[in-house]
């Protein structure tokens, strides 16, 4: 996104940087342990890397297929394309593909391994509930994810967790390919690697969730600054969250595969402290509204 339009929230940027640094440190610890186990453990690295690469490379196809979304042309959805065109011009970014998913769950998501492969998808439920300003705010939010390459950022951040999870599975079923588990030292090393892998997986999982919440706040901020109407996005978030409880379960289940990258998760985190909020991919609604209210005050948006 254009730097002047999006601005920088140094507090969020610092927290995201620290989170990524800790994830990198956990990876280094895990890599050292793998080296101690022996060369045969490199198979785990190759499998983990292959899984992550496939997930990243085919991210757009996987999401579109899961939602049964269809990429639409400007002739098929002229108003939707016009809004995306306007936002891309404002933010000075390449235009992504635009898709529509036929579901009553009001939501949107963006995915794709690069800006050239990016796609923004909105649901029919979202289109019928939001006015033009609110829809523009949602599209600007998703475009922020595309511009900041959030799919790639989250994929890289996930590698440590995927690697640790693979080690745990290999350890449970194959002993990480260690040559002689009957030897006391080898067996002890096996148990240490397995235990540390479990702990690193848990820590990485929580850090990735934390990073995801930061990315959502950044996308909200970017959308508010690009459109100049943070209150419109706030209204959209309130409408969508309020309507989620009235959506049929079949539609909510359809959203589950993309819930982590959607504007609003199928099940939003509750208020107050809870495990649900710690594991959530999105910040609670009140936190998002508070940030948008601060930006609105700065911009004089009513």
PyMOL commands that set and color helices and strands:
alter all, ss='L'
color gray80, all
select helices_A, chain A and resi 3-6+10-37+39-57+59-67+78-91+124-129+132-147+150-173+175-177+184-227+230-244+249-261+275-279+285-299
alter helices_A, ss='H'
color red, helices_A
select strands_A, chain A and resi 70-71+97-101+108-111+119-123
alter strands_A, ss='S'
color yellow, strands_A
deselect
rebuild
show_as cartoon
